[in-house]
Amino acid sequence: MERHHPRNGNDGGDRAMTKVKIGLALGCGAARGWAHIGVLHGLLEAGIVPDIVAGTSIGAVVGGCYAAGRLNEVEEFARSLTRRRVFGYLDFNMSGSGLITGQRLRDRLINHLGDTTIESLTPQFTAVATEIGTGHEIWLSRGRLVDAMRASYALPGIFKPVNISGRWLFDGALVNPIPVSVCRAMGARYVIAVNLNADMCGRGTVVPFLDAGTQDTLLIEANGAPKKNGRSAMKLLKRQFFGPNETAPGISTVVMDAFNIVQDRIARSRLAGDPPDFMISPRLTGIGPFDFHRAAELIERGLAAAQREVEDIAREIEVRRMFEPRVEEDAGVEAGVVK
């Protein structure tokens, strides 16, 4: 469904709201990130237009496409995905530093975004990545947009890392899963954050004294050795990647679940120290991190989450707007006294 929205605070919506610089922090979540599309539609339709967008991993992809005026295009792409098409984008490479080279996804992004640079975007945009070796949190706010997106979503062990300015970078979720701090550093006075994993690991607890059992449950594939036939080898690789059945996890599930557990702990720690002004948490129970083919459902859930909250968000922004001029005046008077 194609929608037309303003892309910055000067183009539409309630102009009274635009006096408060609004930041939107789009969190990680793999396939669940399609819900960001719905959240954006919900906010924009209510006249809540972000001046600053920061994204991590899939949040960088959706946020970057929105900032580049390509939200409808990324939605069309997401809705077109089937299980078969998703697998078609996975260009496996067993000899590199990731199972997937990411070249097919890169080509698709370049087809839509070309050589668009981040500094040319309105609203302002930043993608978050992690530097290999040092663990530095890297804010990508200049340079080619496609490269920044790829670095931000380069899941360790799955996608090959990306080299930018001599630094090898991978998924930013390892250091800043929901980049509220980035929005604030870029000048946002009111930050809306979108947490895609609130229901996934957030209620994790301790399970004491679990019986380890007496039966060996190692997963051993029958006919595990790939045949010379290329189609048979690819079929085996697909089973290993996604799992042999609905109950046994594949490589992708193991990596993603481990990654989500880690980033959930990091997110809770980061948000405790720098909470957003408002958190939107779409209800995504039952949708896994590799369910890219369920875009229609994810977008609708994201839209519903935003629609539940827009009245409260608009009210808070209006209150903030009312006090912004007073704060500036008080600061000016105080500064004059000091001088």
DRENRO-807309 format. One line per field, with one value per residue (C-alpha): residue number from 1; chain; x, y, z. Coordinates in pm, 1 decimal, decimal comma. Example, Ala and Ser with C-alpha at 12.3 -4.5 7.8 and 13.67 -1.06 7.14 Angstrom:
n = [1  2];
chain = [A  A];
x = [1230,0  1367,0];
y = [-450,0  -106,0];
z = [780,0  714,0];
END
This chain:
n = [1  2  3  4  5  6  7  8  9  10  11  12  13  14  15  16  17  18  19  20  21  22  23  24  25  26  27  28  29  30  31  32  33  34  35  36  37  38  39  40  41  42  43  44  45  46  47  48  49  50  51  52  53  54  55  56  57  58  59  60  61  62  63  64  65  66  67  68  69  70  71  72  73  74  75  76  77  78  79  80  81  82  83  84  85  86  87  88  89  90  91  92  93  94  95  96  97  98  99  100  101  102  103  104  105  106  107  108  109  110  111  112  113  114  115  116  117  118  119  120  121  122  123  124  125  126  127  128  129  130  131  132  133  134  135  136  137  138  139  140  141  142  143  144  145  146  147  148  149  150  151  152  153  154  155  156  157  158  159  160  161  162  163  164  165  166  167  168  169  170  171  172  173  174  175  176  177  178  179  180  181  182  183  184  185  186  187  188  189  190  191  192  193  194  195  196  197  198  199  200  201  202  203  204  205  206  207  208  209  210  211  212  213  214  215  216  217  218  219  220  221  222  223  224  225  226  227  228  229  230  231  232  233  234  235  236  237  238  239  240  241  242  243  244  245  246  247  248  249  250  251  252  253  254  255  256  257  258  259  260  261  262  263  264  265  266  267  268  269  270  271  272  273  274  275  276  277  278  279  280  281  282  283  284  285  286  287  288  289  290  291  292  293  294  295  296  297  298  299  300  301  302  303  304  305  306  307  308  309  310  311  312  313  314  315  316  317  318  319  320  321  322  323  324  325  326  327  328  329  330  331  332  333  334  335  336  337  338  339];
chain = [A  A  A  A  A  A  A  A  A  A  A  A  A  A  A  A  A  A  A  A  A  A  A  A  A  A  A  A  A  A  A  A  A  A  A  A  A  A  A  A  A  A  A  A  A  A  A  A  A  A  A  A  A  A  A  A  A  A  A  A  A  A  A  A  A  A  A  A  A  A  A  A  A  A  A  A  A  A  A  A  A  A  A  A  A  A  A  A  A  A  A  A  A  A  A  A  A  A  A  A  A  A  A  A  A  A  A  A  A  A  A  A  A  A  A  A  A  A  A  A  A  A  A  A  A  A  A  A  A  A  A  A  A  A  A  A  A  A  A  A  A  A  A  A  A  A  A  A  A  A  A  A  A  A  A  A  A  A  A  A  A  A  A  A  A  A  A  A  A  A  A  A  A  A  A  A  A  A  A  A  A  A  A  A  A  A  A  A  A  A  A  A  A  A  A  A  A  A  A  A  A  A  A  A  A  A  A  A  A  A  A  A  A  A  A  A  A  A  A  A  A  A  A  A  A  A  A  A  A  A  A  A  A  A  A  A  A  A  A  A  A  A  A  A  A  A  A  A  A  A  A  A  A  A  A  A  A  A  A  A  A  A  A  A  A  A  A  A  A  A  A  A  A  A  A  A  A  A  A  A  A  A  A  A  A  A  A  A  A  A  A  A  A  A  A  A  A  A  A  A  A  A  A  A  A  A  A  A  A  A  A  A  A  A  A  A  A  A  A  A  A  A  A  A  A  A  A  A  A  A  A  A  A  A  A  A  A  A  A];
x = [0,0  158,2  130,9  246,3  381,9  595,4  954,4  1055,8  899,3  875,1  665,2  341,6  158,1  84,7  342,5  316,8  480,6  775,8  931,0  1046,4  1315,7  1187,7  1420,4  1323,1  1541,4  1471,5  1598,2  1734,7  1528,5  1606,0  1279,4  1078,7  1216,3  943,5  724,6  923,2  749,4  409,9  529,7  652,7  322,4  133,3  346,4  343,4  -31,5  -73,0  149,7  441,2  733,5  1087,9  1364,9  1631,7  1638,8  1893,9  1884,6  2059,7  2067,7  1726,0  1637,1  1913,2  1770,6  1413,4  1522,3  1768,5  1511,7  1262,2  1516,9  1596,4  1227,7  1208,9  974,3  713,5  979,7  1114,5  757,1  685,0  1002,6  918,1  564,8  694,5  910,0  819,8  1017,0  1165,8  1260,0  1418,7  1639,0  1722,7  1888,2  2114,1  2433,7  2619,4  2996,4  3159,3  3515,4  3477,3  3417,0  3039,8  2801,1  2644,7  2835,1  2539,5  2615,9  2261,3  2111,4  2374,7  2286,1  1918,1  1988,8  2210,0  1936,6  1703,1  1943,4  2240,8  2519,3  2292,7  2499,1  2387,6  2472,1  2228,4  1930,7  1641,7  1568,7  1914,2  2015,5  2277,3  2338,1  2511,1  2776,7  3040,2  3411,5  3571,5  3863,0  3809,6  3435,3  3401,1  3050,0  3065,8  2814,5  2787,3  2656,1  2849,7  2931,0  2734,8  2403,1  2410,1  2748,1  2629,1  2320,6  2524,2  2768,3  2486,2  2307,1  2615,8  2522,2  2844,8  2889,5  2602,8  2700,6  3052,0  3172,2  3198,3  3512,7  3452,0  3745,1  3981,5  3762,2  3596,1  3242,0  2951,9  2609,7  2556,2  2319,9  2625,2  2683,0  2362,8  2052,6  1809,0  2008,4  1836,7  2172,5  2250,2  1928,3  2005,5  2362,0  2224,9  2010,4  1672,8  1472,6  1205,9  1304,4  1063,9  1218,7  1090,6  1174,3  1106,1  1216,5  1026,2  840,2  1126,6  1384,4  1276,9  1112,2  1405,8  1464,3  1661,6  1548,6  1720,7  1796,7  1684,3  1722,4  1983,8  1815,2  1966,7  1913,6  2160,9  1975,7  2249,8  2111,5  2266,8  2158,3  2080,5  2257,6  2466,0  2733,1  2643,6  2614,7  2788,3  2457,3  2451,0  2077,8  2111,0  2397,1  2192,8  1895,3  2115,8  2263,5  1913,8  1814,3  2125,6  2066,6  1696,2  1677,4  1573,9  1225,6  1007,7  1146,5  1518,9  1702,8  1918,7  2232,9  2033,6  1811,1  2103,4  2298,5  1998,6  1867,4  2211,8  2247,3  1901,9  1971,5  2290,9  2141,5  1838,3  2065,2  2260,6  1943,3  1800,6  2127,0  2157,5  1793,8  1814,1  2090,0  1940,4  1567,2  1361,8  1080,8  841,4  879,3  672,8  680,3  488,0  327,8  532,3  489,7  504,5  714,1  1074,6  1385,1  1398,3  1029,9  1100,6  813,1  559,0  601,9  231,0  154,5  455,8  370,6  14,4  132,2  373,6  99,3  -134,9  134,7  190,9  -179,8  -224,5  32,3  12,8  -234,6  -11,0  299,6  135,6  19,2  368,4  528,9  280,5  359,7  730,7  675,0  499,7  800,5  1076,1  1065,4  1055,5  1362,0  1550,4  1450,7  1550,9  1883,9  1945,0  1863,7  2077,6  2365,6  2331,2  2350,1  2663,1  2830,0];
y = [0,0  326,5  615,4  974,3  1146,9  1451,6  1350,7  1632,4  1872,4  2155,5  1969,1  1889,3  1787,4  2017,1  2292,1  2359,4  2023,2  2091,7  2343,0  2049,1  1854,4  1495,1  1196,1  843,1  551,9  235,2  -78,5  -407,4  -721,6  -884,2  -973,1  -809,6  -481,7  -469,4  -349,9  -24,1  48,9  34,5  244,1  513,8  519,4  549,7  839,3  1026,5  991,1  1152,9  1445,5  1330,2  1379,3  1299,1  1551,8  1295,2  920,2  677,6  308,8  -10,7  -319,6  -357,2  -24,5  134,6  -18,6  101,5  433,2  500,9  420,8  653,8  935,5  884,8  907,5  534,7  408,0  293,1  109,7  -82,0  -168,8  -300,2  -509,5  -647,2  -743,2  -923,9  -1165,0  -1532,0  -1810,8  -1899,4  -1540,3  -1491,6  -1795,3  -1662,0  -1357,4  -1573,6  -1606,5  -1860,8  -1845,9  -2114,0  -1983,7  -1627,0  -1452,9  -1498,5  -1763,4  -1506,4  -1256,6  -1017,3  -922,8  -984,6  -766,6  -502,8  -500,2  -462,6  -166,5  0,5  -46,7  167,2  403,9  430,7  648,5  847,5  998,8  1025,1  1394,1  1472,0  1325,0  1504,4  1417,6  1371,5  1007,5  797,5  422,1  239,7  -28,4  -206,7  -218,0  -561,3  -593,6  -277,2  -300,8  70,5  199,5  361,4  627,9  640,6  988,5  1059,5  869,7  631,2  526,2  168,3  98,3  231,9  9,7  -299,0  -239,8  -188,3  -515,8  -736,9  -1003,0  -1171,2  -1518,6  -1474,6  -1175,0  -1075,6  -763,9  -437,7  -226,6  147,9  390,0  110,8  -18,9  -360,9  -321,0  -547,9  -531,4  -228,5  -423,9  -549,9  -202,6  2,6  -202,1  92,4  409,4  663,0  814,6  882,4  1080,8  1291,5  1357,1  1473,3  1733,0  1565,9  1715,2  1443,3  1084,8  809,3  461,7  144,2  -182,1  -489,0  -746,7  -647,5  -979,3  -1203,1  -1206,6  -926,0  -1160,5  -1400,8  -1547,9  -1817,1  -2180,8  -2358,2  -2728,9  -2835,8  -3210,8  -3263,0  -3592,0  -3922,9  -3933,2  -3788,9  -3536,8  -3446,5  -3359,4  -3589,9  -3543,8  -3853,2  -3840,2  -3556,8  -3561,5  -3343,9  -3522,8  -3409,3  -3289,8  -2913,9  -2906,9  -3171,3  -2978,8  -2658,5  -2843,4  -2977,2  -2630,7  -2484,4  -2746,6  -2674,4  -2299,3  -2296,3  -2626,8  -2979,8  -2943,1  -2710,7  -2829,5  -2857,3  -2522,0  -2446,7  -2234,2  -1916,0  -1977,0  -2058,7  -1748,9  -1515,6  -1637,1  -1607,9  -1262,3  -1153,9  -1265,1  -1059,6  -751,0  -765,7  -739,5  -458,5  -273,0  -286,7  -155,7  125,2  232,0  238,0  496,3  693,7  620,3  754,8  999,7  741,1  374,1  196,8  -182,4  -364,0  -692,1  -939,4  -1264,4  -1564,9  -1395,2  -1508,1  -1315,8  -1492,1  -1459,3  -1201,4  -1343,5  -1219,4  -851,0  -774,5  -896,6  -719,6  -388,0  -406,6  -484,4  -191,8  38,5  -77,4  -17,0  338,3  413,6  304,6  559,7  862,4  1057,6  1032,8  1114,0  1418,9  1539,7  1506,3  1685,0  1969,5  2005,7  2000,9  2265,3  2492,0  2489,9  2504,1  2886,2  2942,0  2721,9  2916,1  3252,7  3143,1  3019,4  3350,7  3557,0  3338,9  3364,8  3744,4  3754,5  3542,9  3772,3];
z = [0,0  -110,9  131,9  99,1  407,6  487,0  565,7  797,1  1038,4  786,6  531,8  709,3  1020,6  1313,5  1283,3  1657,5  1715,7  1490,1  1732,9  1943,5  1760,5  1751,6  1739,0  1637,1  1753,6  1553,1  1723,3  1594,3  1546,0  1207,3  1027,0  1302,6  1170,1  906,5  1196,7  1184,0  854,2  1021,4  1316,2  1078,7  892,9  1221,1  1345,1  1016,5  970,6  1313,3  1212,3  1429,7  1194,0  1314,0  1255,8  1345,7  1279,9  1423,6  1344,0  1441,3  1218,0  1046,2  1208,3  1001,7  683,2  737,4  888,5  608,6  340,9  510,4  532,5  163,9  69,0  -11,0  258,7  7,0  -192,9  106,4  205,4  -144,4  -131,8  213,3  113,4  -196,6  2,3  24,7  189,4  -148,0  -228,9  112,1  55,0  -290,6  -133,4  82,6  -122,1  87,4  117,3  332,4  290,7  417,2  750,4  724,9  594,4  361,4  147,6  134,0  -226,4  -350,8  -79,0  -147,1  -516,5  -431,3  -202,4  -461,4  -721,3  -508,8  -332,0  -567,0  -429,3  -195,7  86,4  446,3  472,7  189,0  375,7  539,9  816,4  967,5  982,1  1159,8  1150,5  1436,0  1384,2  1594,3  1515,8  1517,4  1756,8  1958,6  2024,0  1947,7  1883,9  1540,0  1436,9  1059,3  981,8  662,6  346,4  128,9  279,4  145,3  304,9  640,9  628,1  539,9  824,8  1072,7  986,3  935,6  1191,4  1315,2  1172,3  925,5  710,6  612,2  797,2  602,7  567,2  597,8  615,4  711,9  993,6  981,5  1108,4  1196,9  1361,2  1586,0  1812,1  2001,4  2146,4  2107,2  2016,4  2044,4  1969,5  2195,2  2290,6  1924,8  1878,7  2184,0  2070,3  1734,0  1908,7  1964,7  2253,6  2246,6  2160,1  2055,2  2065,6  1900,7  2077,9  1863,2  2118,3  2431,5  2435,4  2324,4  2603,1  2834,1  3083,9  3098,2  3444,3  3623,0  3595,7  3886,5  3916,8  3569,5  3522,1  3252,5  3157,7  3067,5  2690,1  2445,1  2229,0  1985,2  1641,9  1383,3  1025,7  826,2  492,6  636,2  369,6  69,8  -259,5  -574,0  -711,7  -650,1  -582,3  -310,8  -150,1  -144,6  2,3  281,9  340,9  364,3  622,1  826,3  808,5  896,3  1087,4  981,8  1133,3  1339,1  1674,0  1597,6  1564,7  1264,0  1247,1  1191,2  1493,6  1722,2  1618,0  1624,9  1961,0  2120,2  1967,1  2086,9  2443,1  2449,3  2287,1  2517,0  2821,4  2657,5  2558,7  2909,5  3052,7  2797,7  2829,1  3208,8  3182,4  2894,0  2862,4  2572,8  2630,0  2486,1  2400,9  2135,2  2169,1  1893,8  1996,4  1792,8  1986,2  1755,8  1487,0  1465,0  1360,8  1021,9  932,6  662,2  456,9  715,4  629,8  586,6  938,0  1087,1  922,5  1051,1  1403,5  1390,8  1265,2  1542,7  1805,8  1684,8  1663,4  2025,8  2139,1  1907,8  2121,3  2427,3  2223,3  2064,9  2405,9  2554,5  2260,0  2292,4  2663,1  2584,0  2316,9  2564,6  2796,6  2535,4  2486,1  2863,4  2911,8  2644,3  2796,7  3147,4  3015,5  2842,4  3152,7  3372,5  3130,2  3131,9  3512,1  3515,3  3265,4];
END
